[in-house]
Amino acid sequence: MPHRERHRSERIGWLRAAVLGANDGIVSTASLVVGVAAAESTRQHVLVAGVAGLVAGALSMAAGEYVSVSSQADTERADLQQEQRELAADPQGEEDELTGIYLQRGLEPDLARAVARQLMAKGALAAHARDELGLTEELAARPLQAALASAATFAIGAGVPVLTILLAPSDALVGSVIAISLLCLIALGAIAARVGGASVTAGAARVTIWGVLAMLLTAAVGRLFGVSAG
């Protein structure tokens, strides 16, 4: 019975979109909320800003991911179409090209030729897509999947500071948003690193450092404009 191993690289498409969405949701919305709150705004004003940031950000993430990944998918499709034309026009030349690829990977000439010939007989386009272009079904661009993953995870991430606004005491609103958002960023970075097979500490540190910088800068801007307005 064939054994189908699962590799972490197969998760890269949805994992990248999901981590980016959740991270951006927490950082951008928490930063927005902290900046507005630092300008001496009321809880209602801060809440409106947070909800507006959640909705606008989720839609923006979805649109951005869809356009970006669609462009990648278009490029992949164009490459496959070009390869299909080359196979139809010069099959022997394409076999020679595939043989050359296997020779560079260390196969003996006769074996490289035999492998190229057999693979092309079973699926020439698939063989060239995989070994010449580096395109596989597992790593193929999926625009809709990326868009939905980004929008959903952004909304979930942005929900953290929004819920904190509703539950935190008024005199500790900014501190609560910062503390809870940072805890969630640490957890997100650690989970993403764990799923991707990377260092948990490094993954948590990356998102936390950038989150702290974003919130501190927006708090400073909000304080500055709040004082100026006053």
Sequence and secondary structure as in RCSB ss.txt:
>XXXX:A:sequence
MPHRERHRSERIGWLRAAVLGANDGIVSTASLVVGVAAAESTRQHVLVAGVAGLVAGALSMAAGEYVSVSSQADT
ERADLQQEQRELAADPQGEEDELTGIYLQRGLEPDLARAVARQLMAKGALAAHARDELGLTEELAARPLQAALAS
AATFAIGAGVPVLTILLAPSDALVGSVIAISLLCLIALGAIAARVGGASVTAGAARVTIWGVLAMLLTAAVGRLF
GVSAG
>XXXX:A:secstr
       GGGGHHHHHHHHHHHHHHHHHHHHHHHHHHHTT  HHHHHHHHHHHHHHHHHHHHHHHHHHHHHHHHH
HHHHHHHHHHHHHH HHHHHHHHHHHHHHTT  HHHHHHHHHHHHHHHHHHHHHHHTS   STT   HHHHHHHH
HHHHHHHHHHHHHHHHHS GGGHHHHHHHHHHHHHHHHHHHHHHHHTS HHHHHHHHHHHHHHHHHHHHHHHHHH
HHHH 
